[in-house]
Amino acid sequence: MDLIEMAKKSGMQVLLDAQIGSQMYHSVCGPLSALQRFADEVGKALAAEAAAQTADSVSET
């Protein structure tokens, strides 16, 4: 799940996208409506992952 890409698609702006050594730093901002769209997309992605894992475990048995 690429959270930065999801934030961009939700209407948020990436203010900081940097790397110092091995540590990555990201900062995003946007309106509350973009945050809600982002949260909705994260929820959908997590539900899809859980459904895929459930389907995989059922098919293994």
WOCOR-V565201 format. One record per residue. PHI is phi in whole degrees, -180 to 180 (NA if undefined). D_LAST is the distance of its C-alpha to the last C-alpha in whole Angstrom. Layout:
<<PHI:D_LAST> <PHI:D_LAST>>
//
This chain:
<<NA:27> <-93:31> <-64:33> <-65:36> <-65:36> <-64:34> <-64:37> <-60:39> <-66:38> <-81:38> <104:42> <-90:42> <-108:45> <-84:44> <-92:47> <-135:46> <-145:44> <-141:45> <-135:44> <-123:46> <65:44> <-97:41> <-91:41> <-97:40> <-125:42> <-139:41> <-141:43> <-130:43> <-147:45> <172:45> <-71:46> <-58:44> <-63:43> <-68:41> <-62:40> <-65:38> <-62:37> <-62:35> <-61:34> <-62:32> <-67:31> <-63:29> <-60:28> <-64:26> <-65:25> <-66:23> <-65:22> <-65:20> <-63:19> <-65:17> <-65:16> <-66:15> <-66:13> <-64:11> <-62:10> <-65:9> <-71:7> <-70:6> <-72:6> <-78:4> <-92:0>>
//
